[in-house]
Amino acid sequence: MHREPLIELLEEYGKRHPEEGGVIGGFLDFVRSEPQCFERTLAKGHITGSAWIVSEDGGEVLLTHHRKLDRWLQLGGHADGDADVLAVALKEAREESGLEDFEPLGGGIFDLDIHPIPARKDEPEHLHYDVRFVLRATGPTAYTVSEESHDLRWVRLEEVVGLTEEKSMLRMVRKWAALRGG
């Protein structure tokens, strides 16, 4: 089953983060019950892959001021049928930043979030089941702002709180700070 690798990643994440059992259970129920979970055409929701892109020293994170949602967020996007969510996160990181060289860190999922996306034009409100990975930028860090963003910015971890009050963003700041030992 093409969903099995993601199910295994979710179960492994659950062993590391039992305190997030509700979100993990929601993900597992969704993935197990929806063979088309990686397809954007699944109207009730779909899997997305995101990248928490950190600088070489880990002290900064690259954020996008998302054009459609008008919020500062991590980079990421739709799986569009790709069941390899890490590959999706890498593809989206490259497309949305113009950066090419990344090293995945942590050996698995960094964070999970299920969040509603508001209705737009002919698209109803739906859920994004967002699977997030840490990627360290290992090459040149001069980014290019894509058409999906108002802006991109390297932001020191302690300054993220000045850009957003999004619970999932602040949770990733705390998780990354804990992994860095600070």
Secondary structure as GFF3:
##gff-version 3
##sequence-region A 1 182
A	DSSP	alpha_helix	4	16	.	.	.	ID=ss1
A	DSSP	three_ten_helix	18	20	.	.	.	ID=ss2
A	DSSP	alpha_helix	21	33	.	.	.	ID=ss3
A	DSSP	beta_strand	45	54	.	.	.	ID=ss4
A	DSSP	beta_strand	60	66	.	.	.	ID=ss5
A	DSSP	beta_strand	72	73	.	.	.	ID=ss6
A	DSSP	beta_strand	75	78	.	.	.	ID=ss7
A	DSSP	alpha_helix	85	97	.	.	.	ID=ss8
A	DSSP	beta_strand	102	105	.	.	.	ID=ss9
A	DSSP	beta_strand	111	117	.	.	.	ID=ss10
A	DSSP	beta_strand	126	137	.	.	.	ID=ss11
A	DSSP	beta_strand	149	156	.	.	.	ID=ss12
A	DSSP	three_ten_helix	157	162	.	.	.	ID=ss13
A	DSSP	alpha_helix	167	180	.	.	.	ID=ss14
###
